[in-house]
Amino acid sequence: MTITICVCGAGTMGSGIAQVSAQSGFDTILFDVNETVLANAQISIQKNLQYLLDKNKITAKEKGEIFNGITFTSDIKNCTAFIIIEAIIEKEEAKVVLFNELAKYNNEEVIFATNTSSLSVSSMQEKIIFPERVVGMHFFNPAYIMRLVEVVKGRETNDEIAKTAFDLTKQMGKIPVMCKDAPGFIVNRIARQYYLEALKIVEEGVASYDEVDQILEGTGFKMGPFRLMDLIGMDINLAVTKSMYDAYDKAPRFEPSAIQIEKVKNNELGKKTGKGFYNYNK
C-alpha cells in the first residue's frame, strides 16, 4: 500500500516535515491557505535539498525526485491521506477547527497528528470528531535535520494509532520517543530551564547573552540558548513558556522572562524577522 502523508501548514516546520516525508519515499501533500507561504516553502525546500546535495547526502537525481514527490496545494479538499500532520499556529482552537474540517474529506481510518509543542492532545481530542485517532507527533526544528520526534498519547488515543505513528516516524528516519500527554511533554519541560535560567543570568547582569552562548557551546552544546531561541522564533518559544506557566499553576520555575516578552513586543523574533538576540540583517 502506498502511504500518503499530508502536512498542513507550510511554514518552516511544516515544509521541513513535508521534505522529510518525501525524502522517506512517501507520497506527500503540503497544504497552506496562503499561496505566498506555499511559494516560500518551495524555495525553502529547494534550498534545503541543495544543501544536502552539496554535502553529498543526496544525488542530483534524488533531489529532483524528492521535490517532485511533494504536491503543493491551497485547496483543503486535496488533503486526503493516510495520516495528516498539522503544523499550523500554536492555538488549540485553530487546530481543532482544521481537523474537524479535514474530517469532511477523509474516511474514518485517517490519523490526525498534531505537531504541537506544548498544547494538550487530550484537550484537543474532546473537540475533534475522531478523538481516538488523534495523536501528537512533535518534530523539532529544523525538521529535516533534527532526528527526535515525541509521539504523544492523549487520553483517548487508540494504542494501535500511537504505534502506527511511532512506526511511521521510524520509517521517516527519525528517533521516536513515546510519552503520555503532559504539559511540555518531555523535551520542552526540561528545555524551559535551559532558556529561562540563561535569561535570568542576563537579567541579573552575571553575563551577556553571547557569553552564555559561548560558554555552553564550548562545553558541548551544539547551540547556546539565545542562538537557539533566535532559530526557533521568540514568539513560539515564549508561547510555549506561557502555556507551561499556566499549566503548572504559575510555578516560578516557568515564569516568562521580561527580556523575551520585550523582544516579542518589538517584533525581534530572531532569524525570521532578521533580528532577535543577534542581528541577521548584516
ZICORSUL-V750986 format. One record per run of one state. SS is the DSSP state (~ for helix, > for strand, _ for the rest). FROM is the first residue (numbers start at 1). TO is the last residue. If there is no record, write none. Layout:
BEGIN
ss->SS from->FROM to->TO
ss->SS from->FROM to->TO
END
This chain:
BEGIN
ss->_ from->1 to->3
ss->> from->4 to->8
ss->_ from->9 to->11
ss->~ from->12 to->23
ss->_ from->24 to->26
ss->> from->27 to->31
ss->_ from->32 to->34
ss->~ from->35 to->54
ss->_ from->55 to->59
ss->~ from->60 to->68
ss->_ from->69 to->69
ss->> from->70 to->73
ss->_ from->74 to->75
ss->~ from->76 to->78
ss->_ from->79 to->82
ss->> from->83 to->86
ss->_ from->87 to->91
ss->~ from->92 to->102
ss->_ from->103 to->110
ss->> from->111 to->114
ss->_ from->115 to->120
ss->~ from->121 to->125
ss->_ from->126 to->130
ss->~ from->131 to->133
ss->> from->134 to->139
ss->_ from->140 to->147
ss->> from->148 to->153
ss->_ from->154 to->158
ss->~ from->159 to->171
ss->_ from->172 to->174
ss->> from->175 to->180
ss->_ from->181 to->186
ss->~ from->187 to->203
ss->_ from->204 to->208
ss->~ from->209 to->218
ss->_ from->219 to->224
ss->~ from->225 to->232
ss->_ from->233 to->233
ss->~ from->234 to->247
ss->_ from->248 to->251
ss->~ from->252 to->254
ss->_ from->255 to->257
ss->~ from->258 to->265
ss->_ from->266 to->269
ss->> from->270 to->270
ss->~ from->271 to->273
ss->_ from->274 to->274
ss->> from->275 to->275
ss->_ from->276 to->278
ss->> from->279 to->279
ss->_ from->280 to->282
END
